[in-house]
Amino acid sequence: MMESLRCLVCQGQSIADSDAEMAMDMRALVRRRIAAGEEPDEIRNWLVDRYGRWITYDPPIDSVTWPLWLLPILLLGIGIWLARGRFRRRRKES
């Protein structure tokens, strides 16, 4: 679970990988909540409510994040379409 939560200080590392004091505090908080019987999804939802969706490396698919999931597929499709057209032109020229 800690690998999927972004460090608020480092931003490019998860709280599991970061040596920042804030990441250490967040790891301790997650461990305390798990020890208290909370489910990982409940903890993640609490952190998202507190810090926003940015805190997680695995954002849910909803009305705000669906373009982030769709854009790579769309760009790949455009790339294939462009490459296909270029290969067709080369065949005609030969």
C-alpha positions in Angstrom: 0.0 0.0 0.0 2.8 2.5 0.9 4.3 2.0 -2.6 1.2 3.5 -4.1 1.1 6.7 -2.0 3.2 9.7 -3.1 5.5 11.5 -0.8 4.2 15.1 -0.3 7.8 16.4 0.0 9.7 14.4 -2.6 6.7 14.2 -5.0 8.6 11.7 -7.3 8.9 9.0 -4.7 6.4 6.9 -2.8 6.3 7.2 1.0 7.9 3.7 1.1 11.0 4.9 -0.7 11.3 8.4 0.6 13.6 9.4 3.5 11.8 12.7 4.1 10.4 13.2 7.6 6.9 13.7 6.2 7.1 10.3 4.5 8.2 8.7 7.8 5.3 10.3 9.6 2.9 9.1 6.9 4.3 5.5 7.1 3.8 5.6 10.9 0.2 6.9 10.4 -0.6 4.1 7.9 0.9 1.5 10.3 -1.1 2.8 13.3 -4.4 2.8 11.3 -3.8 -0.7 10.0 -3.0 -1.8 13.6 -6.2 -0.2 14.7 -8.1 -2.5 12.3 -8.7 -0.1 9.3 -8.7 -1.5 5.8 -6.1 -0.3 3.4 -8.9 1.1 1.1 -10.3 3.1 4.0 -6.9 4.6 4.8 -6.3 5.4 1.1 -9.7 7.1 0.9 -9.0 9.1 4.0 -5.6 10.3 2.6 -7.2 11.2 -0.8 -9.9 13.2 1.1 -7.2 15.0 3.1 -4.6 15.6 0.4 -6.4 15.1 -2.9 -6.1 12.5 -5.6 -2.6 13.6 -6.3 -1.4 11.6 -3.2 -2.0 8.2 -5.0 -0.1 6.8 -7.9 -3.1 4.8 -8.9 -6.0 7.3 -9.3 -9.5 5.8 -9.8 -11.2 6.1 -13.1 -13.9 8.7 -12.8 -15.2 11.8 -14.5 -12.1 13.8 -13.7 -9.4 11.2 -14.4 -10.7 9.3 -17.4 -8.8 11.5 -19.9 -5.6 10.5 -18.2 -6.4 6.8 -18.8 -7.8 7.4 -22.3 -5.1 9.7 -23.7 -2.3 7.1 -24.0 -4.6 4.8 -25.9 -5.7 7.6 -28.2 -2.1 8.7 -28.9 -1.1 5.1 -29.6 -4.0 4.8 -32.1 -3.0 8.1 -33.8 0.6 6.9 -34.1 -0.5 3.6 -35.7 -2.8 5.5 -38.1 0.1 7.8 -39.1 2.6 5.0 -39.5 0.1 3.0 -41.6 -0.4 6.0 -43.9 3.4 6.4 -44.3 3.9 2.8 -45.1 1.1 2.9 -47.7 2.7 5.9 -49.4 6.1 4.1 -49.6 4.5 1.1 -51.3 2.8 3.3 -53.9 6.1 5.1 -54.6 8.0 1.8 -55.2 
